[in-house]
Amino acid sequence: PLDAAVVSITQVQAGGEVTNIIPGSAWLGGSVRAYSADVVDLIERRMNELAGPIAAAHGCRAEVYFERRYPALVNTADETAFCLDVMRDVVGSEQSRVIEPVMASEDFAFMLQAKPGCYVFLGNGDGEHRLAGHGLGPCMLHNTSYDFNDSLIPVGASYWIRLAQRYLA
């Protein structure tokens, strides 16, 4: 109960284009995110254990296809401290912080399994930079209102340059 996970149903498909025919099948799709492989293992096992009996109780059958795309993204402490120190040099201490863990689905997680490292975020601001039609306030990636703040490109470039300089020094 103390291990967090998110199961998101993001796709529901059933039937065709005719509105007065009950479809013979339906498909649900989505994602599972957790901070550990053990929790993902548990979710996969429970989905397989529950889907069939729940469907059978309604006179149906169910199949589960569980594809593992990305492992949990876990930063290492030393590299996180190093990256935070570099970012503080670039934008100051007030603008730099370690955030609470997020359940990112990111291919960088594979690199972190092979080598210690730190995945960093560059804040996008409060949303005032966005053009009309992008909605209000800040938002994260994968949001229909997301609009990258181009004025942050020099900040991001400066961070990567200083990170490389300090690491290679």
Summary of the structure (lengths in Angstrom):
residues: 169
radius of gyration: 21.5
end to end distance: 45.0
largest distance: 69.7
contacts: 344
relative contact order: 0.11
helix: 38%
strand: 11%
